[in-house]
């Protein structure tokens, strides 16, 4: 089983509490994420949590060390996301995450934001907090 970790999982991993513990457990298992997710995380850490840039950079370094090389944003990913958004009624940015996970060959997309149990081909959404 190969995991793809969504932004919300990585945000929780930067906090304290039960959700943070679960998120860090998932992070320790390894898996994949994308450049889009890293960009979103940097934005959340700066805007919502008011972290300084050195803290943001350290958090991103830790995540890159724990996971496989982040999956890139490409024109192929973009086109696949357009089709997923159109055919499945997802927001474009959620569709980009699904497209990245599919391109990475992941079997599970771990996210609190998408419908638990929903499948996109061989990829299944799993909410680890249910």
Z-matrix of the N, CA and C atoms (Angstrom, degrees):
N
C 1 1.453
C 2 1.522 1 108.55
N 3 1.310 2 116.81 1 122.01
C 4 1.460 3 120.39 2 176.87
C 5 1.530 4 109.44 3 -106.86
N 6 1.328 5 115.22 4 129.61
C 7 1.455 6 122.07 5 -176.18
C 8 1.521 7 111.45 6 -96.65
N 9 1.317 8 115.72 7 145.13
C 10 1.453 9 123.49 8 168.00
C 11 1.516 10 105.84 9 -119.83
N 12 1.334 11 117.43 10 122.82
C 13 1.457 12 121.92 11 -176.42
C 14 1.522 13 110.48 12 -97.78
N 15 1.327 14 115.52 13 125.17
C 16 1.457 15 122.96 14 179.16
C 17 1.526 16 109.81 15 -79.78
N 18 1.312 17 115.89 16 166.94
C 19 1.463 18 122.33 17 -177.12
C 20 1.518 19 112.89 18 -54.74
N 21 1.334 20 117.05 19 -44.83
C 22 1.470 21 118.91 20 -175.62
C 23 1.520 22 112.34 21 -61.14
N 24 1.310 23 118.03 22 -31.58
C 25 1.467 24 121.24 23 178.05
C 26 1.533 25 109.10 24 -66.77
N 27 1.328 26 116.39 25 -43.49
C 28 1.459 27 120.58 26 -179.15
C 29 1.526 28 111.39 27 -70.43
N 30 1.323 29 117.59 28 -31.16
C 31 1.467 30 120.81 29 175.40
C 32 1.530 31 109.33 30 -65.91
N 33 1.327 32 117.28 31 -47.05
C 34 1.469 33 119.84 32 178.34
C 35 1.528 34 111.29 33 -59.75
N 36 1.317 35 116.84 34 -34.55
C 37 1.469 36 120.33 35 -178.98
C 38 1.530 37 111.73 36 -65.11
N 39 1.317 38 117.40 37 -15.53
C 40 1.465 39 121.73 38 179.07
C 41 1.529 40 112.24 39 -93.12
N 42 1.325 41 117.10 40 3.35
C 43 1.456 42 121.83 41 -174.81
C 44 1.528 43 110.10 42 -116.32
N 45 1.326 44 116.38 43 -166.16
C 46 1.459 45 122.86 44 177.11
C 47 1.528 46 108.40 45 -124.55
N 48 1.328 47 115.78 46 156.22
C 49 1.459 48 120.48 47 177.75
C 50 1.513 49 111.97 48 118.11
N 51 1.328 50 115.12 49 -175.78
C 52 1.462 51 121.46 50 -175.12
C 53 1.536 52 112.06 51 -63.30
N 54 1.339 53 116.53 52 -43.55
C 55 1.468 54 118.91 53 179.04
C 56 1.531 55 110.52 54 -65.57
N 57 1.323 56 116.61 55 -36.70
C 58 1.465 57 120.05 56 177.63
C 59 1.521 58 110.89 57 -64.20
N 60 1.319 59 116.31 58 -41.12
C 61 1.464 60 120.11 59 178.40
C 62 1.522 61 110.84 60 -61.55
N 63 1.338 62 116.63 61 -44.36
C 64 1.470 63 121.04 62 179.66
C 65 1.534 64 110.14 63 -65.47
N 66 1.320 65 116.50 64 -42.02
C 67 1.462 66 120.34 65 179.81
C 68 1.527 67 111.02 66 -63.91
N 69 1.312 68 117.11 67 -41.91
C 70 1.470 69 120.09 68 178.77
C 71 1.518 70 111.84 69 -67.78
N 72 1.333 71 117.07 70 -33.52
C 73 1.466 72 120.65 71 174.61
C 74 1.531 73 109.74 72 -62.24
N 75 1.318 74 116.74 73 -44.62
C 76 1.469 75 120.65 74 178.15
C 77 1.525 76 110.76 75 -63.44
N 78 1.312 77 116.45 76 -43.23
C 79 1.462 78 121.11 77 179.34
C 80 1.527 79 111.07 78 -60.67
N 81 1.323 80 116.39 79 -38.18
C 82 1.469 81 120.14 80 -179.48
C 83 1.526 82 112.54 81 -69.02
N 84 1.336 83 117.53 82 -18.32
C 85 1.467 84 121.55 83 177.68
C 86 1.522 85 112.05 84 -78.03
N 87 1.328 86 116.42 85 -12.84
C 88 1.454 87 119.99 86 -178.22
C 89 1.512 88 111.21 87 81.66
N 90 1.292 89 115.46 88 -174.41
C 91 1.455 90 120.69 89 -178.41
C 92 1.510 91 110.47 90 132.28
N 93 1.314 92 114.67 91 -152.45
C 94 1.452 93 121.51 92 -172.88
C 95 1.519 94 111.71 93 -126.38
N 96 1.299 95 115.12 94 159.90
C 97 1.449 96 124.69 95 165.96
C 98 1.520 97 105.38 96 -150.02
N 99 1.317 98 117.01 97 -175.32
C 100 1.466 99 119.80 98 -178.82
C 101 1.517 100 110.36 99 -127.29
N 102 1.311 101 114.98 100 167.27
C 103 1.456 102 120.87 101 175.44
C 104 1.528 103 109.48 102 -60.30
N 105 1.328 104 117.71 103 -37.18
C 106 1.465 105 120.76 104 177.55
C 107 1.524 106 110.53 105 -58.17
N 108 1.326 107 117.48 106 -46.18
C 109 1.462 108 121.73 107 -179.88
C 110 1.527 109 110.40 108 -62.14
N 111 1.319 110 117.17 109 -42.71
C 112 1.462 111 120.05 110 178.13
C 113 1.530 112 111.03 111 -62.80
N 114 1.333 113 116.52 112 -39.35
C 115 1.462 114 120.12 113 177.07
C 116 1.525 115 111.06 114 -63.08
N 117 1.325 116 116.24 115 -44.55
C 118 1.458 117 120.56 116 179.29
C 119 1.527 118 110.84 117 -63.14
N 120 1.326 119 116.95 118 -41.46
C 121 1.460 120 120.82 119 178.98
C 122 1.526 121 110.74 120 -62.38
N 123 1.317 122 117.65 121 -45.42
C 124 1.464 123 121.01 122 178.41
C 125 1.525 124 110.12 123 -57.63
N 126 1.317 125 116.75 124 -42.67
C 127 1.455 126 121.19 125 179.96
C 128 1.532 127 111.72 126 -63.90
N 129 1.324 128 117.30 127 -44.71
C 130 1.466 129 121.48 128 -179.92
C 131 1.528 130 110.60 129 -64.93
N 132 1.317 131 116.96 130 -44.10
C 133 1.465 132 119.49 131 -178.99
C 134 1.530 133 111.62 132 -62.94
N 135 1.324 134 116.88 133 -36.85
C 136 1.467 135 120.14 134 178.70
C 137 1.530 136 111.91 135 -75.40
N 138 1.333 137 116.78 136 -51.16
C 139 1.467 138 119.97 137 -171.42
C 140 1.523 139 113.59 138 -81.19
N 141 1.314 140 117.54 139 -44.54
C 142 1.466 141 120.40 140 -175.67
C 143 1.528 142 112.27 141 -84.75
N 144 1.329 143 116.46 142 -39.52
C 145 1.461 144 120.59 143 -175.41
C 146 1.529 145 113.34 144 -103.64
N 147 1.331 146 115.78 145 -2.03
C 148 1.464 147 121.47 146 176.00
C 149 1.527 148 113.20 147 53.99
N 150 1.326 149 116.32 148 37.10
C 151 1.466 150 120.70 149 177.90
C 152 1.521 151 110.10 150 -76.72
N 153 1.308 152 116.53 151 145.62
C 154 1.462 153 118.46 152 176.54
C 155 1.525 154 108.65 153 -77.36
N 156 1.326 155 114.98 154 164.40
C 157 1.469 156 119.66 155 -173.36
C 158 1.522 157 112.79 156 -60.66
N 159 1.323 158 118.39 157 -35.10
C 160 1.467 159 118.97 158 -179.90
C 161 1.527 160 110.69 159 -65.67
N 162 1.336 161 118.37 160 -35.73
C 163 1.465 162 121.64 161 176.06
C 164 1.529 163 111.04 162 -68.03
N 165 1.321 164 116.24 163 -41.11
C 166 1.474 165 120.75 164 178.10
C 167 1.528 166 109.51 165 -61.85
N 168 1.323 167 116.33 166 -47.29
C 169 1.464 168 120.38 167 -179.68
C 170 1.523 169 111.33 168 -61.70
N 171 1.335 170 117.57 169 -40.92
C 172 1.466 171 121.32 170 179.03
C 173 1.531 172 110.80 171 -64.16
N 174 1.327 173 117.05 172 -42.36
C 175 1.469 174 120.51 173 178.61
C 176 1.526 175 110.71 174 -62.59
N 177 1.330 176 116.52 175 -44.38
C 178 1.468 177 120.28 176 179.10
C 179 1.524 178 111.39 177 -64.73
N 180 1.328 179 117.72 178 -39.30
C 181 1.466 180 121.36 179 176.39
C 182 1.527 181 110.87 180 -60.59
N 183 1.327 182 116.79 181 -44.70
C 184 1.470 183 121.05 182 179.62
C 185 1.524 184 111.24 183 -60.79
N 186 1.313 185 116.75 184 -42.15
C 187 1.461 186 120.82 185 -179.64
C 188 1.526 187 110.27 186 -68.01
N 189 1.321 188 116.86 187 -43.65
C 190 1.477 189 119.29 188 178.51
C 191 1.526 190 110.98 189 -62.89
N 192 1.328 191 117.55 190 -32.95
C 193 1.468 192 120.61 191 177.65
C 194 1.530 193 111.75 192 -70.92
N 195 1.325 194 117.29 193 -32.47
C 196 1.467 195 121.64 194 -175.58
C 197 1.528 196 112.59 195 -81.59
N 198 1.312 197 116.96 196 -27.59
C 199 1.463 198 121.45 197 -173.46
C 200 1.518 199 111.66 198 -113.01
N 201 1.320 200 114.72 199 170.69
C 202 1.460 201 121.09 200 174.11
C 203 1.532 202 109.12 201 -64.25
N 204 1.311 203 116.53 202 168.29
C 205 1.457 204 121.63 203 176.50
C 206 1.535 205 108.77 204 -52.52
N 207 1.336 206 118.29 205 129.46
C 208 1.469 207 119.95 206 -178.95
C 209 1.529 208 111.37 207 -58.10
N 210 1.319 209 115.39 208 139.46
C 211 1.454 210 120.61 209 178.69
C 212 1.531 211 108.87 210 -72.81
N 213 1.334 212 117.28 211 135.81
C 214 1.465 213 120.40 212 -174.82
C 215 1.526 214 112.37 213 -78.76
N 216 1.319 215 114.36 214 162.56
C 217 1.459 216 121.48 215 169.34
C 218 1.521 217 106.64 216 -91.54
N 219 1.306 218 115.98 217 120.17
C 220 1.459 219 120.20 218 -178.36
C 221 1.522 220 109.79 219 -129.47
N 222 1.297 221 115.67 220 170.20
C 223 1.466 222 120.17 221 175.38
C 224 1.529 223 110.37 222 -63.18
N 225 1.319 224 117.62 223 -35.95
C 226 1.466 225 121.40 224 176.96
C 227 1.531 226 109.91 225 -61.47
N 228 1.335 227 116.88 226 -44.50
C 229 1.463 228 121.26 227 178.32
C 230 1.530 229 109.75 228 -62.63
N 231 1.301 230 116.05 229 -44.54
C 232 1.468 231 121.95 230 179.83
C 233 1.531 232 110.87 231 -57.75
N 234 1.312 233 116.67 232 -47.98
C 235 1.476 234 120.54 233 -178.83
C 236 1.526 235 111.19 234 -65.78
N 237 1.332 236 116.36 235 -40.72
C 238 1.469 237 119.44 236 178.02
C 239 1.528 238 110.30 237 -63.75
N 240 1.334 239 116.73 238 -39.37
C 241 1.463 240 120.74 239 179.47
C 242 1.524 241 111.41 240 -64.70
N 243 1.311 242 117.47 241 -39.36
C 244 1.466 243 120.23 242 177.08
C 245 1.525 244 110.74 243 -58.41
N 246 1.317 245 115.98 244 -44.06
C 247 1.470 246 120.59 245 -179.82
C 248 1.524 247 110.56 246 -66.82
N 249 1.335 248 117.67 247 -43.21
C 250 1.467 249 121.46 248 179.33
C 251 1.525 250 110.37 249 -63.31
N 252 1.318 251 117.18 250 -44.57
C 253 1.469 252 120.48 251 179.24
C 254 1.526 253 110.66 252 -61.03
N 255 1.312 254 116.32 253 -45.14
C 256 1.463 255 121.40 254 -179.58
C 257 1.527 256 111.74 255 -65.20
N 258 1.328 257 116.74 256 -47.18
C 259 1.462 258 121.07 257 -172.80
C 260 1.517 259 114.14 258 -80.51
N 261 1.346 260 117.70 259 -23.28
C 262 1.468 261 120.13 260 -173.44
C 263 1.525 262 113.80 261 -121.18
N 264 1.319 263 116.93 262 3.08
C 265 1.453 264 119.87 263 175.04
C 266 1.514 265 115.45 264 69.86
N 267 1.323 266 117.34 265 25.21
C 268 1.462 267 120.82 266 177.48
C 269 1.520 268 110.07 267 -89.13
N 270 1.334 269 115.81 268 156.94
C 271 1.461 270 118.70 269 169.42
C 272 1.521 271 107.49 270 -63.65
N 273 1.318 272 116.40 271 157.36
C 274 1.454 273 118.91 272 -178.21
C 275 1.523 274 112.04 273 -60.83
N 276 1.332 275 117.82 274 -42.17
C 277 1.467 276 119.82 275 -176.92
C 278 1.526 277 111.79 276 -70.16
N 279 1.324 278 118.23 277 -34.84
C 280 1.463 279 119.90 278 172.88
C 281 1.529 280 109.87 279 -65.91
N 282 1.313 281 116.50 280 -39.52
C 283 1.472 282 120.42 281 177.86
C 284 1.524 283 111.20 282 -63.90
N 285 1.339 284 117.36 283 -34.19
C 286 1.473 285 120.21 284 176.27
C 287 1.532 286 110.36 285 -63.07
N 288 1.315 287 116.72 286 -39.26
C 289 1.464 288 120.26 287 179.13
C 290 1.525 289 110.05 288 -67.48
N 291 1.324 290 117.13 289 -44.81
C 292 1.465 291 120.32 290 177.47
C 293 1.530 292 109.89 291 -60.57
N 294 1.326 293 117.53 292 -45.40
C 295 1.467 294 120.86 293 179.84
C 296 1.526 295 111.19 294 -60.75
N 297 1.325 296 117.27 295 -41.94
C 298 1.467 297 120.39 296 178.30
C 299 1.520 298 111.38 297 -62.88
N 300 1.326 299 116.32 298 -44.33
C 301 1.468 300 120.22 299 179.67
C 302 1.531 301 110.74 300 -62.37
N 303 1.322 302 116.59 301 -41.83
C 304 1.466 303 120.07 302 177.61
C 305 1.529 304 110.99 303 -63.81
N 306 1.327 305 116.93 304 -45.21
C 307 1.467 306 120.25 305 179.57
C 308 1.517 307 111.66 306 -62.81
N 309 1.327 308 116.74 307 -32.50
C 310 1.462 309 121.07 308 178.85
C 311 1.519 310 113.37 309 -78.11
N 312 1.334 311 117.05 310 -3.53
C 313 1.459 312 120.66 311 179.63
C 314 1.521 313 113.46 312 73.72
N 315 1.317 314 116.65 313 22.74
C 316 1.464 315 120.61 314 -178.89
C 317 1.524 316 110.56 315 -76.12
N 318 1.321 317 115.65 316 149.14
C 319 1.470 318 119.93 317 178.03
C 320 1.520 319 112.23 318 -101.01
N 321 1.350 320 117.26 319 -20.69
C 322 1.463 321 121.69 320 -179.04
C 323 1.525 322 109.27 321 -133.22
N 324 1.325 323 115.45 322 128.88
C 325 1.459 324 122.22 323 171.20
C 326 1.522 325 106.51 324 -104.06
N 327 1.320 326 116.51 325 111.75
C 328 1.465 327 122.02 326 -177.59
C 329 1.519 328 107.81 327 -89.15
N 330 1.357 329 115.22 328 115.31
C 331 1.457 330 120.52 329 -176.13
C 332 1.514 331 110.30 330 -156.24
N 333 1.304 332 115.39 331 143.29
C 334 1.457 333 121.13 332 173.44
C 335 1.527 334 110.50 333 -88.23
N 336 1.323 335 116.80 334 -15.96
C 337 1.458 336 121.66 335 -170.75
C 338 1.525 337 115.48 336 -93.25
N 339 1.289 338 118.33 337 -14.65
C 340 1.459 339 120.76 338 -178.05
C 341 1.527 340 109.64 339 -110.13
N 342 1.309 341 116.58 340 163.80
C 343 1.461 342 122.36 341 -174.16
C 344 1.530 343 111.80 342 -66.86
N 345 1.327 344 115.49 343 116.06
C 346 1.464 345 121.42 344 179.91
C 347 1.531 346 110.38 345 -57.33
N 348 1.324 347 115.99 346 130.79
C 349 1.460 348 121.81 347 177.95
C 350 1.509 349 115.01 348 88.86
N 351 1.315 350 117.45 349 -12.84
C 352 1.460 351 119.93 350 179.62
C 353 1.524 352 109.29 351 -66.53
N 354 1.315 353 115.89 352 140.75
C 355 1.463 354 120.83 353 -177.32
C 356 1.525 355 110.45 354 -118.11
N 357 1.302 356 114.60 355 144.97
C 358 1.456 357 124.11 356 172.67
C 359 1.516 358 105.20 357 -127.67
N 360 1.311 359 117.33 358 92.98
C 361 1.457 360 121.11 359 -173.27
C 362 1.520 361 109.17 360 61.84
N 363 1.333 362 116.53 361 -126.48
C 364 1.469 363 121.54 362 -177.95
C 365 1.529 364 112.65 363 -83.09
N 366 1.330 365 117.89 364 0.53
C 367 1.466 366 123.10 365 -178.05
C 368 1.523 367 110.34 366 -98.73
N 369 1.327 368 117.02 367 128.58
C 370 1.459 369 122.39 368 178.52
C 371 1.525 370 109.19 369 -118.97
N 372 1.331 371 115.44 370 138.69
C 373 1.467 372 121.54 371 177.07
C 374 1.519 373 108.28 372 -83.46
N 375 1.333 374 115.83 373 134.34
C 376 1.452 375 120.63 374 176.66
C 377 1.533 376 109.40 375 -131.56
N 378 1.336 377 115.32 376 123.60
C 379 1.460 378 120.99 377 174.52
C 380 1.523 379 106.71 378 -93.18
N 381 1.322 380 118.95 379 112.33
C 382 1.462 381 121.28 380 -174.25
C 383 1.524 382 113.99 381 -77.56
N 384 1.330 383 116.92 382 -1.96
C 385 1.454 384 120.01 383 -175.82
C 386 1.526 385 112.94 384 -104.81
N 387 1.317 386 117.68 385 3.14
C 388 1.470 387 120.58 386 178.20
C 389 1.513 388 111.00 387 -81.11
